[in-house]
Amino acid sequence: MLRKGDREVLLDLDYGGEAQNTDGYGSLQNGVFIPPRYLSAATADDGVDGDDPLYVHGDARSKQPVPQLGNFFRDGRTKIDFVLVWEVRSRRKRRGKGKSEASTKEGEAVPCEENSRSERRKAQLAQWRERFVQNLETAGLLMEKEEKANEKKTIHFLKLSAPWDLLVCYAEELCLRAPLQAQPHLDLNTSARVLKRLCIPNVMRESVPNRPVDYYTCAFRKSKLSRFLGCDNHETYFTNTQRHRVVYEILSRTAYGKRKRAEVGVDRLVNEGAYTGAFPLHEGPFQLPRFEIRPDEINQRQVLYQYWARWCKWYKYQPLDHIKEYFGEKIAFYFAWLGFYTAWLLPAAVVGTLVFVSGVMSMGTNTPAKEICTSGANYLMCPLCNTCKAWNMSEICTMAELGYLFDHPGTVLFSVFMSFWAVTFLEYWKRKMATLAHHWDCMDFHEEEERPRPEFTAMAPTMEENPVTGVKEPYFPEKTRTSRIFTGSMVIIMMLCVVMIFLVTVVMCRGIISIMMFHTGSPVLRTEAGTIANISSSIVNLGLILLMGRVYTALAVQLTKWEMHRTQTQYDNAFIFKVFIFQFVNFYSSPFYVAFFKGRFVGYPTNYGTLFGMRNEDCGPGGCLIELAEQLFIIMVGKQLINNVQEFIIPKVKAWRQKRTLAKVLGNKVSHEFHRWEEDYQLVEYEGLFEEYLEMVLQFGFITIFVAAFPLAPLFALLNNWVEIRLDAHKFVCEYRRPVAERAQNIGVWFNILEALSHLSVIANAFLIAFTSDFLPRLLYQYKFGNDLTGYVNFTLAYAPLNYTEYPMCRYKAYRDNNGNYTLFYWELLAVRLGFIIAFEHVVFFVLRAIDWIVPDVPASLELKIKRERYLAKQALAENQEALLVSRGRGAIPATSDVSSPVNVG
């Protein structure tokens, strides 16, 4: 660390000497800022040579010693906590032109006037940068500057570091956690504990080096510093992520212009274009060196790559503590949820696969399919379109047999199982979430009073006093915001109507394709017309879904900005709500149509229902469930494949373009060794977790809402998630710039969406079993007419009315008499269906409430530990040292495995 005298020298702002002539701003050069009049005093006090690169200005042409590689200033001691980057185009040509400008009568050169808007903008950005850096110096940050230039452009890197005094000051303000006592690590994996009790070898467990130490912790207090572990070592007391948070907090609070105009914070400067990057540095390269190195000597990034991000680690537990230590709690919670969800998919996938296999093995026992296949010309079916001919039911033998795979008693039981699975999964995730929040010291974390968003501060029309902080800040009238939200809602409704129009278009396209297949005259195409039409229209529908998703997401961004939400949390919640509502309708409208509406409004011969002159669609020969399964397979699996390809290719393309753009300035690895800030600047900017959560939440809807029609959905989701975890891990470790570590205590609003989907899945599965599946009609037939299904096919077919003269006595599927009226069996079946829905929903929701009551959100053992640790923390921070000694003598907890690590104190 720099001594106090050094810090005073580096932060002197009163020097009024010559301004330096750079493209950036006056006081900074390619080194640490230091006024020349203090140079000799600084070197004398420290006893260092005057050529020490920390204090002496250097540029590309000076003969300096090669700087030490790593996340340090040139002195090799001062840690780099943050880097600001900006690019300036060279002005050599313009300066050359300036020499030939006309002169005044006195012979003095007249500078070239920059009247263009772009030049004024560049000057404004340079002025903002200069003021911003001066205010950062005043705040106490240490800084050092590097430059890389060619004939066209100069890239400036400003390295920032927070000295000890500044870290201590902000640690108390930000309520960072302070270690009191080291504790043994707990095994938080339920599967690991179960396998250990059963004495089964656990291939998923792996010893990961450099695991962060667990501590009893409490809120940091500067006055109690001496009582915290490691307080004597100023270099390592604060973790790198804690240092990043402190520096980012300073960057977010520092003004670069007038506070009345809310010209505050680095985020707004990046949005305005004053900086092209602002990020903390990675902990070095992610690949191991070529020479031998012990596991405990590798850096955190290498640990994450070697033990997490590589594809060969797909079956290993995720090192969540390492992820939290490196990326922060918010990202760690995402990967914890994704891993927990993937683990819970395993039993669902196993049961779903067994149900599908049982359907394959029991196909031979399907009496209705046998009757169809052996019917010959017994059942002459009415034409499927106005220009089609009659056909024999025996022609659909294959589809009738395949339809049994997706509509047999096993699929009904599986849908019941998945309804319980969904609600139980969320209940146990709440317990896991509470355990992790306690383990990571964020159970009592509440987001502090958020600052206004940069875009909000830039566009707010007035300034008002914040009732919480008492500080004047940008204000937008609530009445105006409400009217804008209402207008935005109308736009959302219009876009949803567009989705419905596309759905009708797909339905009509399917009908046209079916008619074309019938008119070909080919027996094969006639038999498979419905399947071909369904698959081709599903592929078209998937393309429209992805296209509309892109268009609407861009529209939602503009609408949410226009609504002028004050804080980032409010903005994120409004944006998530808009996009999810649209994507829900966008992705699920077609499956909902097939599951609950297709075939309901067909009518009967002489009285067919029509839409735009075309007869309404009926379910295919195998029933609606097999068509629903085809739709789900194409939309769900197709979307997953496309997303995975995009996640694999797009970051690499972005990184390649970034490196190619910067290679002319920074050079390449062949010519010289990159510094860490240069390598990180070439990485892709972190884009948040919104797309990752949205993809998984939509998948959760597919495997719960429509699982009765597609028992293999959990299996495909499981396979996708194994790939997804490694893709995301590789992106974060290898391809993204390091994000600022953010605190969180859960997955936020996404949990509420998951709960809503789980409740909707119960209702949807009840209706799917009751109205779409043949389970209840067959059950009622067996109850009334016998234990087997002999004669069931003939019973479900009605005769065409007597006035239908085209094909007299042709058959169609319905419970109607010869006049087209519903039979008594139809009304009995309707009563059974409605009764089943009511019973199913009540039973599942009752069990849900029972599980909610039996399984508390916070485990009882954890509640006891929290209370005990709070007591110990209060005793450890007691003013009375004698009380501390007494508490240690009477109430110290031995370091056993049943004690959790963090202490959560409000």
N, C-alpha and C positions, 0 to 999 in steps of 0.2 A: 504493500500500500504506500501511497504517497504520504509524506509527513505533512503536518499542518502548514509549515512554511511553504512547501511546494504548492499546496492547494491554493493558498492566498496569492501566490505568484501567478498561477495558471488562470485564476478567476478575476484578476485585476481588470476592472472595466473603466478606470479613470484615465487611462493613458490616452493622451491626445496628440501623439506624434503623427508621422506621415501615414497616410492611408496606403495600403498595399495595392498594387495594380494587378488585379486578377479578374477573371471572367465571373467569378462567383460573388464574393463580397469581401469587404476591406480587411477585416482583422484576421482571417484564416488563410493559411498557406498549407503547403504539403507537409504538415507536421502539427504538433500541439500548439495551440495559441499561447503566446507568452510575449508580453511587451519587452522590447529590446532593453529598456533601461533597467529591467530586473534580471537580465540574463546572467550578468556576472555575479550578482548576489545569490541567485539560485544555484549556480554551479559551485560557488564557494561554500554555501551552507551544506550542500549534499556531498561535497567532496568528489564530484564526478567531473570527468573531462568535458571541455567545452564542445566537443564533437558528439556528445551523447544525443542520439537521434530523437530523444523525447523532447528536448528543449530547443534544438537548433532547426531552423527552417531548412527543408531540402526539397528539391524538385528532381525531375527525371534526368537533368544534366549534371547534378552534383555528385561528387564521388563520395558516396556514403557507404558504410558497411551494409552488407546484405541484412535486411531486417529479419527478425526471428519469425518463423512461420507459426501460426496458431492464433487463438482468439485473444490476443494481447496487443497492447500498444507496443511501440518499438522498444520500450524499456524492458519488455519481457516480463513485467510484473503487473501492470494495470490491465484488468480484464475488460474486454469489449462486451458491453451489455446490449448495445443496439447500434444499428447502422442506418444512416440516411443517405440516399443516393439521388443525384440529379445530373442531368445531362445538359451541356451547353454547346451549341454549335459555334464553330470557330468563326472569327470575324476578320481574318487576315485579308481577304479580298476587299472587304469594305474599308479596312484601315488603309490599304494601298490606294484605294480611290480617294480617300480623304486627303492624301498628301498633295494631290493635284487640284484641290479645291481652290477657288478664288480667294484672294487675300484682301484685307481691308487696306485703307490708305496708310495706316501705321505699319503695315507688313505683317500683322498677326494673322495666323491661320484661323479660319472660321470653321468650327467643327460641323460635320454633316448632320443636318437635322433629321431625326427619326420620327416622321409624322405618321407612319403607317400604324394601323391598329396592332399588328403582330409585334412590332418593335416596342410599342408602349406596353403591351402585355408582358413581354419578356422583361422589360425594366421593372414592371410592377412585381413580378414573381421574384426577381433578384432582390428587390427591396424587402419583400416579405421574408425571404430566406435570411437576409442579414439581420433583420429585427428579431426573427425567431431565434437565431443562434445567439445573439446578444442576450436575450432573455433566458435561454438555457444556461448560459454562463453565469448569469445572475442567480439562477436557481441553484447552482452548485455543481453542475455536471462537468466532468472532465471530457475533453475532446481532442481528436487528432484527425488530420485530413490527409487523404491520399488522392492522387489523380492519375488517370490514364487518358492519353490523348493521341490523336492522329491529326492529319491535316483537315479533317472535316468536323470532328466532334471531340469534346472533352467530357469524360465521365468523372464526377467527383464523388468520393466516398468519405462521409463524415462519421468517424467512429466515436461512440459515446460511452462513458463509464460513470457509474455512480460511486463516489467515495463513501467510506464507512459512515461518517457522520450523517450524510444524506440518507443512506439506507436505514439507519436506526430511526431517524425522524419519521420517514414515510412508513416504516414497518409498523409503528404504533398507530399511525393514522389509518392504514389499510387493514389493521387487525390481522396481520400475518401471524401464523402459529409459531410458537417458540417451544423447543424441546425441553422437557423436564427430566425424563428418565427413559433409557432405552428398554425396549421390550422384545421378547421373542416374536418371530413371525407366526401369524395364524394361518391355518389352511382354510381358505374361504371357498374351496371347490367342494360342493356336496358329493359329486361323483368320486372324488379322491378319498373322502372320508368313508364312503360306502365300500369302495374297493378295498380299502385298508382293513375295515372290519371283517370283510369276507376273505381276507388274505389272498386276494387276486392281484397279480402283478399289474401295475398301472403304466401302460406304454405312453399315456398322454402326459405324464409328469416328466419334467426335465429341469435339471438344476441350472438356473440362469445366473451368471455371475453378476456381481456389483448390485445386488438387490438393495434398494433403499432401506435404510434402517428405520424400524418402527419406534416411535416415541410416545410416551405420555406427553401431551402438549397442552398449552393454554394460550390465550391471547398475549401477544408480545407487549411488554411494558418496559420502557427505557429505564425507569427507576429500579426495576428488578433484574436488570441485565446480568448481574453477577450470579444469579441463581439459575440461569439457563445453561444447558450443556453446550460446550464448545464456544462460549462467548469470548474466550481468549484468542481464538484464531479468527481474525477478521477476514481472512481470505476465503475461508470455507464455511463460515457460520451461516450465511445466506446461500441458499441453492441458486443455481443459475436461473431457474424459472421465477423465483422470488425477485431476483435482481431485474429480470426482464419486466415484471409487473410494476416494480417501482419506477423504472425509467419510462415505461409506457405511460404510467400515470402522470409523470412530469410532462412528457411530450403532449399528452392530451389536455393538460391544464394551461400550458404556456401559450401566451398570446403572441401573435405576429403582426397585429395591427391594432385597430381600435376595438376595445372590448364592447363598446356600445353597438358596434356592428357585428359582434360575436365572431370576430376574426381570431379564433382560438383553436389550437389543437393541430396535431400533425395529420390527423385523418382528413381534415378539410384542406390542408395544404396539398396532400396527395391527390384529393379530388380536383383541386384547382390546377394541378399540374406543376406546382412548384417543386415537388419531389416526385421522382419516378419509382421510388421504393423506400419502404421503412420497415425494417424487420430485425429481429434478433438472429444471431448466427447459429448454425448447426454446430455440434460439438466435434467438428472435424469430419474427415471422410467416412463414408459408411462401409467401405471395403477394408478388409484387414490388410496390413502391410505384408510384403512378401517374406520378410524375415520372421523368425519364431517370436511369438509373444505370448505371455501368460494370459489366461482368460480374465484375471482381475486387473489387467493393465489396459484393456481395450476401453474405448470411450463409450458413452451411452448410446450414441447413434449406431456404432458398430454392434453393440449388444442387441439393439432392436432389429437390426438387419439380420444378424446371424441366427438369432433365436426366435424371430417372429415374422419378418417380412419375406423370407425365402419360401418358395413353394414346397420344399421338402418338409416344412414345419406345419403342414396343413392339419395334422392330427394332434398337435401338441396344444397344451393350455396356453392361452395368451398371457404374456407377462404384464398384467394390468398395472402393477405397481411401477414398473419401469415406464410404461406408457404415460401414466399420470405424472411421474417425475419429470418426464421430458416434454410432454405436450400440454399438460394441465388437466384439470378434472373434467372439463367439458368434452374434450375429445376422448378421454379415457372412459367416460360414461357411455359414449356412443359405441365404442368397441366392446365394452362390458355388456351392453344391451344386445348388440349384434351377436356376440358369442353365446350369451344366455339363450337368446331366441333360437339360434342354430342348434344348440344342445337340446332344447325342448322339441325341435323339429324331428329329432332322431326317433323317439317313440311314435310320433304321428306318422312318419314315413314308413316305419316298420309295419305298423297296423294297416296303413293304407295299401302297402304292397301286398300284405297277406290277404286283405279283402279282395284285391284285384286278382291275385293268384287263385283264391278260392272260387271266384267267378269263372275263371278259365277252366278250372277243374270240374266245376259243376254245370258246365254248359250242356252236357248231355242229359241232364235231368230237367231241362226247361221244356215242360209239356206244351205251352203255347207255341214255341218255336217249332217243335216237332209237328204240331198240327198244321202250321203254315207251310212247312216244307213238304208235307205229304198230301196237301189239299188238292194238288193238281189244278183242275178247272172248276173246282167246287165253289170257289168264291170269286165271282166276277165283280171287280171293283169299279166304281164310277170314275169317269175321267177326272184328272187332276187339274185340267185347265179347259177353257172353252173350246180350244181347237185340238185337244188331245183325244186319244181313244181310250176305251175301257181296257183294263188290264187284269191279269190274274194275280191273286195274292201270293201264290207260290213263287212268283218272280222275285220277291224280296226276302227269300229264305236266308241268304247270307246276312243281310242287315238285321233281320229279326234275331239271329243267333248272336251277332256282335252287340246288339242293344242290351242283351242280358248282362254283359260285363259291367255295364254302368247303371243297371236297374235291377238289382236283386236284393234280397233281405240283408245281405252283408253291407251294401252301400248305405242302407237306411241306418243300420246300427253304427256304421262309421260316422255318419253325419251327427248322430247323437253324441258319439265319443268326442268329435271335434268341437262340438258346442261346449262340452265340459272342459275340454283341453284349453280352449281359448280363455275362458274365465279363470281357470286355475293357473294358467301360465302368468296372467297379469297379477294375480294375487301373490304368487311366489316371486315375481319380479319386484313387487313393492318391498318385500322382505329383503331381497338381494340389494335393492337400491338403498334401503336404510342402512344395511350392513356396510356397504361400500362408502356411503356418505360419512358414516362414523369412522370407518377405517382411514378415510382420506381427509379427515378433519374439516368436513364441510357440511355436517348435519345442521349446525346452527347458522350456516351462512345465509345471509339475505343480501340481495343486491343493494348496494348503497344507492343513494339518490343519484340517478343517472343524469349525466350531462345531456343537453340537447344534441341531436344528430347534426353533423356538419351541414348536410343539405337543408335541414330545418333552419339552422341559424343563418344560412345564407339567404333564405327566401322568406323568412318570417317578416311580416310588415311592421310590427311594433315591438316595443320592449316593455315587459311587465315584471313586477317583483315576484320571485318565487316564494310561495307561502311557507315552504319548508326551510330553505336556506337563507331567505331574506335578501338574496342577490338578484339584481335586475338581469333578466335574460330574455332572449327572443320569445315572442308570444304570438300565437295564432288563435283567432276567435273560435271558441268551441262551436258556436252556431254555424259558422261557415264550414268548419270541418264536418259537422253532422250532415249538412246539405251535400257536401262533396261525397261523403260515404254513401249517402242515399243515391246520388247520381251514379257512383261507381257500381252500386248494386244493380241498377238498371242495366248497365253495360254487361255485368256478369250474366244477368238473366237473358239478355240478347245473345250472348255467346253460347249459353246453354241451349237456346232455341236453335242456333246454328248447328250444334251437335245433334239435336233431334232431327234437323233437316237432313244431315248427313246419314243418320240412322235410317230414315225413310228411304233415302237414295240407295243405301246398301240393300235394304229389303227388296226394293224394286229391281235392283241389279240381280239379286239372287233369283227372283221370279223369272226375269228375262232369260237368265242362263239356263234355268230348268226347262223352260219352254223350248229353247234352242236345242238342248240335249234330247228332248222327246221327239223333235222334228227331224233328227238325224236319221232315224230309222234303225239305228244300231241297237240290238237287244241289250248289249252291255251298257251303252250310254244311257238307254232308257231306264235300266235298273238302278244305275248309280247316279242318275241325274241330280237327285237331291243332295247327295254327298259331294259331288263335284261342285255344284252351285254353292253349297255351304262353305267348303274349304276355300274356293276362289274368292268369295265375297268376304270371308274372314281375313284373308291376306290384304285385300283392298282396305278393309276396315282398320287393320293394324297400321297401314300406311297413313290413313287419314287421322287416326288417333295420335300418332307420333307428330305429324305435321301440325295438327291443331294444338297439341301440347306445347310445342315450341312457340307458336304464334301467341297463345294465351299467356304463357309465362312472361313473354316480353311485354304484353299488354298489362298484366298484373303488376309488373314492376313500375310502369308509368302511372297506373291508377293509384298504387300505394304511395308513391312519391307525391302525387297531386293531392292526396288526402292530408298531407302535412302532419304526420305523427311526430310527436315531440322526441321520444326516446327510441333507441334502437330496439329495445324489447317490444314496445308497442308496434313499431314498424314491422318487425319480424313476425309477430303474432298475426297482424292483419294480412301480411303477404302469404303466410302459411295457410291461413283460412281460405283466402281467395283461390290460391292454386289448388289446394286439396279439394275444395268443393267442385271446381271445374274438372280436375283430373278424375275425381270420383265418377262424375257423370260421363266423362269422356271415355274412361276405360270400362265402366261397368254397365253402361246403358245397353249395349248390344247383348251381353250375357243376361241381363235382367229381362230384355225383350224375349229372348229365346226361352228363358226359364218360366216366365210368368204370363206372357201375353200371346206368344205364338201358338196358333191352333185353337185359341179360345173364341175367335169371332169368325170362324169359317162359314158357318151356316150349314145348309143341306141342299141337295138337288132341288132346283126350281126356286131356291131362296138363298143363294150364296151372298155373303158379305163381300163388298168390294172397296178398294182404295184407289182413287184416281183411275177408275175403269178396270183395274186388275183385281182378280179374285184374291181375297186375303189368304195368307200363307197357312198351310197346315203343317203339322209335324211330319217328319220324314218317316219312312217305313220302320226304322228302329226306335222311333219315339223321340221326344224332344231332348231327353237326357243325353243321348249319344251326340246329338247336334251341339248341345251345350258343352259337352266334353271336347268336341273338336274346336269350338270357339275358344274355350279356356286354354287348350294346348297351344293354339296358334298365337293368341294374344299374350298369354302369360310367358310361355317359354320363348316366343319370338322376341318379346320386349326384353327379357333377361339376356338373351344372346346379343341383341343389338347394343344394349347398355354396357355389357361386359367388353364388347369389342371397342366401343367408344371410350370406356374408361382405360382400356389398355393402349389405344392408339393416340387419342387426342392429347393427353399430357406429354407423350413423347414427341408429337409433332410440334406442340407449343414450345417445348424445351429446345427442340432442334432449331426452330425459327429464332428463338431468343438467342441461342448461342451463335447462330449464323449472323444475326444482326450485330452482336457485340464482338464477334471475333476480329473484325477489322480494327477495333479499338483496343481490346484486351489482349489480342494475340491468341495463340493456342498453346496447348500443353507441350508441344514439341519445342517451341521457342523458349518458353520459360515456365516456371512453376507458379500456378495460380495461388493467390492468397485466398483465405476462407471467404472474405467478403466478396471477392470477384466471382468465385464459384457459386456462392449462394445467389448472387444477383442474376446469374444465368438460369436459375431454376424457375419453375412456374409459380406464380403467386397463389397462395392459399385462397380457396373460393368458398369456404364454409361447409357446413354439414347438411344444408337444406336438401340438395339433390340426393344425398346418401339416405337420409331418413325417408324422403318421399318414396324412393324406390322400394325400400323395405316395407313401408306401411301399406303401399298398394299391393305388394306381394302378400302381406298378412291378410288383406281383404279377400284376395283370390282363394287362399287356402282355407278360409273359414266360411265365407258366405256361400260359395258354390261347391263345397267339397263333396256333397252328395253325388254330384255328377262326374267328379274327376278324382277318384281316390288316390291317384298317383301325384296329385298336386304337391303334397308335402315332400315327396321324394325329390321332385324337380326343384322345389324351393331349397331343400337341404343341399343338393349338389351345387346350386347357384351360390348359396351363401358361403360354402367352403371356398369357392373361387373369389367371391366378393371380399371376404376378409383379407385374403392375401393381396388382391388388387389394391384395396384401400391402404393396407399396411405399406405396400411398396410405394404407393404415391406419397404418403406422408413422410416416409423415411428417406426416399431416394429422389423424388421428383418435385416436391413442393418446397418452397421456402419455409423456414420454421415459423409457425404461427405464434402469436403472443399467447401465453398460457392463460386461459380464462377459467375462473372458478364457476362451479355449478354444483347443485345438490341432487339433480335428477335430469331426466331427458326433456323436461319442459312440457310444452303444449302437446307434443307428440303422444305422450301417455294418455291424455284425454281423448285424442283421436283414436288410439288403439282401443280404449274402453268402449267408445261409441261403436266401433266396428265389431267388437266382440258381442255386444248386445244386439246389433243389427244381424249378426250371423245367426243368432238363435232364432229370430223371427223369420229370416230368409230360409233357413233349413227346415223350419216347421212348414212353411208354405210349399217349399220344394218337394218335400215328402208327401204332403197332403194332395197337392193339385197337379204336380208334374210327373211324379213317379206313379207306376202302376201298382205300387205296394198295397195301398188301401183298397183299390178295386178288386185285386186278386184275393185279399184277405176277406173282404165282405162276400165275395162269390163263394169262397171255400166255406164260410160260416153258414151261408144260406143253402147251398146246393151240394155240398160234399167236401171231403177233405182234399181231394185232388183237383186239378185244374182242367180236367177233361171237359171239352165243350166250351171252354172259356172264350176262345177266339170267336166262335159263332155267336156267343152271347153278347160280345162287345160290338158286333156289326149290325147295323140297322139296314132295312130295305128302303130303297128310294120310294118317294111318294108315288101314288098311282098315276098322277098327272105328268110324271116325268117320262116322256115317250122316246127319248133318244136311245137309252139303254134300259128298258123295263126290267125291274127286279135286280138292278145292280146294287151292290152293297157299299156302305161307307161306315166309318168308325164313329159311333155315337150311341147314346142310350136314348133312342127315340122310337116312336111307333111309326106305323105306315103313313100317318098324316103329318109327321114331322114334329109331333109334340113329345116332350120329355116323359120318360116312363117313371114308374114309382121307384125303380131301382136308382135312378139318377138322384132323386130327392133324398132317398135313404143314404146314398153315398155322400151327398153334399153335407148332410147332418154329421156323418162320421168324420168327414174331412174337417169341418169346423170344430167338432169336439176334440179331434186329435190336436189341432193347432193350439187350442186353449189349454189342453192338458200338457202338451209338450212345453209350451212357454212357461206355464206355472211351475212345473217340476224343475226345469232347468234354472229358472230364476230363484226358486226356493233353495235349491242346492247351492247356487251362487251366493246367496245371503248366508247360508249356513257355513260355507267355506270362508266367507269374509269374516264371520263371527269366530269361527274355530281357529283360523290362521290369522293372527294379528299382523298388522303392517310392520311392526317392530318386534322382533323376537324378545321373549321375556328375559332371556339371558343377557341380551344386549341392553335392555332397559336397566337392568341391575348394574351392569358395567358402567353405563353412562352416569348413573347416580353416584356410584362409588368413585369414579374418576373425577367427577366434578368436585366431590368433597376433597379428594387428594390435591387437586389443583388449587383449590382455595387455601388449603393448608400450606401448600408449597409457596404461595405468594402472600402469606400472611405477614403483616407488618411485625408481628411479635415473633422473633426468632425462637423463643422458647416453645411457642405453640407448634412451630414447625418440627422441632425436635420431638415433642410429645407425639405428634401425629406420625412421625416416622417410627417411633418406638411401639406405638399401639396399633397403627392401622396400615402399615406398609404391606403391599400385596407382593408376595414372592413372584419371581419371574417364571411363571408356569405357562403352559401352552393355552390355558383357558382364559387368559387375560388379553383383551384386545389392546391394540397399540395406541391409537390416538385418544386424547382427552378433548372433549368438546365442551367448551365453556362459552356461554353466551357473552 
